[in-house]
Amino acid sequence: MQVSMTVNGEEITREIEGRLLLVHFLRDHLGLTGTHWGCDTSNCGTCVVWLDGEPVKSCTMLAATAGGHEVRTVEDLERDGELDPVQRGFMECHGLQCGFCTPGMMMTARALLDRNPDPSAQEIREAISGQICRCTGYATIIRSVRWAAAHEAGSQAHEADSPTVTTGTAS
């Protein structure tokens, strides 16, 4: 069967088997290996991508079901060579150890910050509650998301406070 969707802003049409999972479509057919495949039961959350702006677990979703929709993967967080604040937060606050859960955690964190730019630690815990990290104990992940929220707010405040550049001489 043929499936068409938008993946990371690009229109994609491929011939697939009807039983192909979205995670395998992304990894094996499109080469987007940032989305990890962990449990195949939606318990671990390593496979989280966005479908029409909402986090979904791609290991239990058929690729055909994503037809006609917009899919966003972790590869799309970086823009024009600049890491997303969530990616930077995970680096700055050591929100990863082995890195296996990291793409799903980052996609969930980005969705949370898009809805709530200043989440509490409890709200972050709730947002990532459908995901498993076997390495960090979650404290560094929560710190990473809080770092991203603070730095996003700081950069937006900085942009708002920046003086308008004008040409000519000052009086």
WOMOJO-V588030 format. One record per residue. N is the residue number from 0. RES is the residue in one small letter. SS is DSSP state (H for helix, E for strand, C for the rest). OMEGA is omega in degrees with one decimal (NA if undefined). D_LAST is the distance of its C-alpha to the last C-alpha in Angstrom with 1 decimal. Layout:
# WOMOJO-V588030
N:RES:SS:OMEGA:D_LAST  N:RES:SS:OMEGA:D_LAST
This chain:
# WOMOJO-V588030
0:m:C:-179.7:69.2  1:q:E:177.4:65.8  2:v:E:176.6:62.6  3:s:E:178.2:59.1  4:m:E:174.0:56.0  5:t:E:179.3:52.3  6:v:E:-179.4:51.8  7:n:C:176.3:48.3  8:g:C:-177.6:47.0  9:e:E:176.2:49.7  10:e:E:-177.7:52.7  11:i:E:171.8:55.9  12:t:E:-179.7:59.5  13:r:E:172.0:62.4  14:e:E:-176.8:66.2  15:i:C:169.2:67.1  16:e:C:-177.6:70.1  17:g:C:-177.3:69.9  18:r:C:-177.0:70.4  19:l:C:177.2:67.4  20:l:E:-179.0:65.0  21:l:H:179.9:61.3  22:v:H:180.0:60.7  23:h:H:175.7:63.1  24:f:H:-178.9:61.7  25:l:H:-175.2:58.2  26:r:H:-169.8:59.5  27:d:H:-177.4:62.4  28:h:H:-177.2:61.6  29:l:C:178.8:57.8  30:g:C:178.5:57.5  31:l:C:-171.7:55.0  32:t:C:174.9:56.5  33:g:C:174.9:53.7  34:t:C:-176.6:55.6  35:h:C:179.3:58.5  36:w:C:-174.5:62.0  37:g:C:-166.7:63.6  38:c:C:-176.4:66.2  39:d:C:-179.3:66.9  40:t:C:-178.3:67.3  41:s:C:179.1:63.7  42:n:C:-170.0:64.1  43:c:C:176.6:61.8  44:g:C:179.2:58.6  45:t:C:-173.6:57.9  46:c:C:-175.2:58.0  47:v:E:171.0:55.3  48:v:E:175.3:53.3  49:w:E:171.1:51.6  50:l:E:-176.6:53.4  51:d:C:174.8:51.1  52:g:C:-180.0:48.6  53:e:E:178.0:51.3  54:p:E:175.4:52.8  55:v:E:177.4:56.4  56:k:E:-172.2:59.0  57:s:H:-179.3:59.8  58:c:H:178.3:63.1  59:t:H:179.5:64.8  60:m:C:176.8:63.3  61:l:E:177.8:64.8  62:a:H:-179.9:62.6  63:a:H:179.0:64.1  64:t:H:178.9:62.8  65:a:H:179.1:59.2  66:g:C:-179.8:59.9  67:g:C:-177.6:57.4  68:h:C:177.1:54.9  69:e:E:179.2:51.8  70:v:E:176.3:52.3  71:r:E:-179.9:49.6  72:t:C:-179.2:50.6  73:v:H:178.4:49.0  74:e:H:-176.5:48.2  75:d:H:178.5:45.6  76:l:C:179.8:43.5  77:e:C:-179.8:41.6  78:r:E:175.8:38.9  79:d:C:177.8:37.6  80:g:C:179.4:38.6  81:e:E:176.1:37.1  82:l:C:173.5:39.6  83:d:C:176.8:39.6  84:p:H:177.0:38.6  85:v:H:178.3:42.3  86:q:H:179.4:43.4  87:r:H:178.2:40.9  88:g:H:178.5:42.2  89:f:H:176.9:45.7  90:m:H:-175.1:44.9  91:e:H:-173.8:42.8  92:c:C:177.2:45.4  93:h:C:-179.3:48.5  94:g:C:178.0:49.4  95:l:C:171.5:52.0  96:q:C:179.2:54.9  97:c:C:176.7:57.3  98:g:C:-174.7:54.8  99:f:C:-179.1:57.5  100:c:C:-168.9:56.2  101:t:H:-179.0:52.5  102:p:H:178.8:51.9  103:g:H:177.5:53.4  104:m:H:-178.6:51.6  105:m:H:179.1:48.2  106:m:H:177.6:48.9  107:t:H:179.1:50.0  108:a:H:179.6:47.0  109:r:H:178.5:44.5  110:a:H:177.9:46.3  111:l:H:-177.7:46.1  112:l:H:175.8:42.4  113:d:H:178.6:41.8  114:r:H:-174.4:43.7  115:n:C:-174.0:42.7  116:p:C:179.9:39.4  117:d:C:-176.3:40.4  118:p:C:173.6:44.2  119:s:C:176.5:46.2  120:a:H:179.2:48.6  121:q:H:178.7:51.4  122:e:H:176.0:49.8  123:i:H:177.9:49.4  124:r:H:179.6:53.0  125:e:H:-178.2:54.1  126:a:H:-177.1:52.2  127:i:C:-175.3:53.8  128:s:C:178.4:57.1  129:g:C:-177.9:58.7  130:q:C:-177.5:58.1  131:i:C:169.7:59.8  132:c:C:-177.8:58.4  133:r:C:-173.3:61.2  134:c:C:-164.0:59.1  135:t:C:-174.4:56.1  136:g:C:172.9:57.4  137:y:C:-177.6:54.4  138:a:H:-179.2:52.3  139:t:H:176.1:50.1  140:i:H:178.3:49.8  141:i:H:176.7:48.6  142:r:H:-179.8:46.1  143:s:H:180.0:45.0  144:v:H:176.8:44.3  145:r:H:177.6:42.5  146:w:H:-180.0:40.3  147:a:H:179.7:39.5  148:a:H:-178.7:38.7  149:a:H:-177.9:36.4  150:h:H:173.2:34.6  151:e:H:179.4:34.3  152:a:H:179.5:32.9  153:g:H:-178.8:30.5  154:s:H:177.4:29.3  155:q:H:177.6:28.9  156:a:H:179.5:26.9  157:h:H:178.9:24.8  158:e:H:-179.4:24.1  159:a:H:-178.7:23.2  160:d:H:-176.5:20.8  161:s:C:178.9:19.1  162:p:C:177.3:15.4  163:t:C:-179.9:15.2  164:v:C:177.2:14.4  165:t:C:177.4:12.1  166:t:C:179.5:11.9  167:g:C:-176.4:9.4  168:t:C:177.4:6.4  169:a:C:178.4:3.8  170:s:C:NA:0.0
